[in-house]
Amino acid sequence: MGKANTPFRYILTSMDQAPAPPHDERLDAAFLARFKLLDESGALDDLAKLRKENRELDTLVNDAAALFAIADIERMIEFAMSRIVERFIPTTLVFIFEGQRGTGLRQYHYRGLARVAEEFPPKAYAALRSHLAAFRFPTPVETLAGIPGLAPFLEAADASETDFVLPMQGIDGLFGAVLLGKKLAGGEYNDLERMYIDRMSRFLSIGIQNGIHYESAITDAKTGLYNHPYFLRRLEEEAARASRRDTDFGLIMIDVDRFKIFNDTHGHLAGDALLAAMAGAIRRAVRAEDIVSRFGGEEFCVLVVECDEGSLLEVAERIRGGIERLILPFEGKELSVTASLGCCLVPRSQRAGLSTYLDRADKALYRSKEGGRNRVTLYRAGLLDRAAELRARGGAAPGGSA
C-alpha cells in the first residue's frame, strides 16, 4: 500500500521537520539599502501622509453622507460643528447666508464650543458679498487689506476675530460665507485641518441651499410661516404621535379683526406688512415645538402639542395679547389691530376626523367674532356633537336614539 497507508499526522510531522531554506544575508543588506534610500528621499513620509489624507477623506465622505440625510438647516449646522470641534476648536466660527425669498440674512455664531447671540453687521456682509467669488479656498483675512470697498467687512472681521473667509456656494451660486477664527489651541491650522473645513463648508453649503429650497416649498411667501398643505401633514403626524403617547393636543384658529377695512384704509402693502408682523407675534407667543401656519387670507392656525384645555387657553391668550400690543410702523404712522381666536382640544382618542376639529376651532373663532372680537373662545362639544361622534362609532346617541 506504501504512501497510501502513511498516517496524515506523520506527513505533517515530516513537513515540520523539513530543513529551512538557506539564509542569504546579501538579500537583507540589499533590502536595508533600498529602505534607507526610500527613507532618505522622503518617499516613506509621503506615503504616510497619503495614508493619513485617505483616512481623512474617507471620514469626510462619511460625514457628507450623514449631513445630506439631514433636512433641517439648524441641525445641519450643529452636525457640522460637532465634526469640526473633533479636530480643532476655533475661537470663533460664523455661518452667515441669505435666507429664502430675500428674507434677509440668517446667522449662526459660535465662540469656542458655544453658540452665542451675536450679529455680524449686514453692511459688512454686503461689502464682502461682491468679492466672495474670488475666494475659492480658505482665504486669510490679512490678505484682503487694501481691497477697495472691503473696509466695513475688515472692521467687523477684526471685531469678530475672523482669521479665514470661505464662500458658501450651492447650485444657485454664492449665497453666504463661513468666517473662521484662529485655533483656540495647537498653533496654526495644518493642511488637513484646512482641507477638512474647506470640504465640509462646501458640503454644508449644498445642504443648506437644499434646505432653503425645501423651506420655500413648505412655507408661506408673505409671512414665512408653514403653509396650509404642510400644516395638514404635520397635523396628521401629531394625531398619530398623540395617540401613541396617550396625550391630547389643541388647535387655535386666529383671524384679524376688520382686516378688509384695514386694507381699504391703509393699502395692501400695509396689509402684507401687518400679516408678516402678526406672524412674528404669534411665533413669540408659542413654544418651539408648536406648529404655526398661515391658513389662508388673514387667518392663521396653531397646533399646540401636549396640552389640556387650561394650557391651550393660556397659549391663545398670549397670542391675543401679543397681537393687541403689536405696533406696526408704516409710512410715518403707527398701525395696530386686534384678532379673534377660537380653540378646540383634540382628545387622544380622536374619534372624529381631524377636519371636524378644525371646523370646531373655526366655529369657536366665529363665536369670538360674534361676541365682540378681540377675544378667545374654547369650543366644547354639545349634545348634538356627541351624538354624531357616537353614531360614527356605532354606539347609542344620548337619550337612547340610534
Rosetta blueprint (number, residue, H / E / L):
1 M L
2 G H
3 K H
4 A H
5 N H
6 T L
7 P L
8 F H
9 R H
10 Y H
11 I H
12 L H
13 T H
14 S H
15 M H
16 D H
17 Q L
18 A L
19 P L
20 A L
21 P L
22 P L
23 H L
24 D L
25 E H
26 R H
27 L H
28 D H
29 A H
30 A H
31 F H
32 L H
33 A H
34 R H
35 F H
36 K H
37 L H
38 L H
39 D H
40 E H
41 S H
42 G L
43 A H
44 L H
45 D H
46 D H
47 L H
48 A H
49 K H
50 L H
51 R H
52 K H
53 E H
54 N H
55 R H
56 E H
57 L H
58 D H
59 T H
60 L H
61 V H
62 N H
63 D H
64 A H
65 A H
66 A H
67 L H
68 F H
69 A L
70 I L
71 A L
72 D L
73 I H
74 E H
75 R H
76 M H
77 I H
78 E H
79 F H
80 A H
81 M H
82 S H
83 R H
84 I H
85 V L
86 E L
87 R L
88 F L
89 I L
90 P E
91 T L
92 T E
93 L E
94 V E
95 F E
96 I E
97 F E
98 E E
99 G L
100 Q H
101 R H
102 G H
103 T L
104 G L
105 L E
106 R E
107 Q E
108 Y E
109 H E
110 Y E
111 R E
112 G L
113 L L
114 A E
115 R E
116 V E
117 A L
118 E L
119 E L
120 F L
121 P L
122 P H
123 K H
124 A H
125 Y H
126 A H
127 A H
128 L H
129 R H
130 S L
131 H L
132 L H
133 A H
134 A H
135 F L
136 R L
137 F L
138 P L
139 T E
140 P E
141 V H
142 E H
143 T H
144 L H
145 A L
146 G L
147 I L
148 P L
149 G L
150 L L
151 A H
152 P H
153 F H
154 L H
155 E H
156 A H
157 A H
158 D H
159 A H
160 S L
161 E L
162 T E
163 D E
164 F E
165 V E
166 L E
167 P E
168 M E
169 Q E
170 G E
171 I L
172 D L
173 G E
174 L E
175 F E
176 G E
177 A E
178 V E
179 L E
180 L E
181 G E
182 K L
183 K E
184 L L
185 A L
186 G L
187 G L
188 E L
189 Y L
190 N L
191 D H
192 L H
193 E H
194 R H
195 M H
196 Y H
197 I H
198 D H
199 R H
200 M H
201 S H
202 R H
203 F H
204 L H
205 S H
206 I H
207 G H
208 I H
209 Q H
210 N H
211 G H
212 I H
213 H H
214 Y H
215 E H
216 S H
217 A H
218 I H
219 T E
220 D L
221 A L
222 K L
223 T L
224 G L
225 L L
226 Y E
227 N L
228 H H
229 P H
230 Y H
231 F H
232 L H
233 R H
234 R H
235 L H
236 E H
237 E H
238 E H
239 A H
240 A H
241 R H
242 A H
243 S H
244 R H
245 R H
246 D L
247 T L
248 D L
249 F E
250 G E
251 L E
252 I E
253 M E
254 I E
255 D E
256 V E
257 D L
258 R L
259 F H
260 K H
261 I H
262 F H
263 N H
264 D H
265 T H
266 H H
267 G L
268 H H
269 L H
270 A H
271 G H
272 D H
273 A H
274 L H
275 L H
276 A H
277 A H
278 M H
279 A H
280 G H
281 A H
282 I H
283 R H
284 R H
285 A H
286 V L
287 R L
288 A L
289 E L
290 D L
291 I E
292 V E
293 S E
294 R E
295 F E
296 G E
297 G L
298 E L
299 E E
300 F E
301 C E
302 V E
303 L E
304 V E
305 V L
306 E L
307 C L
308 D L
309 E H
310 G H
311 S H
312 L H
313 L H
314 E H
315 V H
316 A H
317 E H
318 R H
319 I H
320 R H
321 G H
322 G H
323 I H
324 E H
325 R L
326 L L
327 I L
328 L E
329 P E
330 F E
331 E L
332 G L
333 K E
334 E E
335 L E
336 S L
337 V L
338 T L
339 A E
340 S E
341 L E
342 G E
343 C E
344 C E
345 L E
346 V E
347 P L
348 R L
349 S L
350 Q L
351 R L
352 A L
353 G L
354 L H
355 S H
356 T H
357 Y H
358 L H
359 D H
360 R H
361 A H
362 D H
363 K H
364 A H
365 L H
366 Y H
367 R H
368 S H
369 K H
370 E H
371 G L
372 G L
373 R L
374 N L
375 R L
376 V E
377 T E
378 L E
379 Y L
380 R L
381 A L
382 G L
383 L H
384 L H
385 D H
386 R H
387 A H
388 A H
389 E H
390 L H
391 R H
392 A H
393 R H
394 G L
395 G L
396 A L
397 A L
398 P H
399 G H
400 G H
401 S L
402 A L
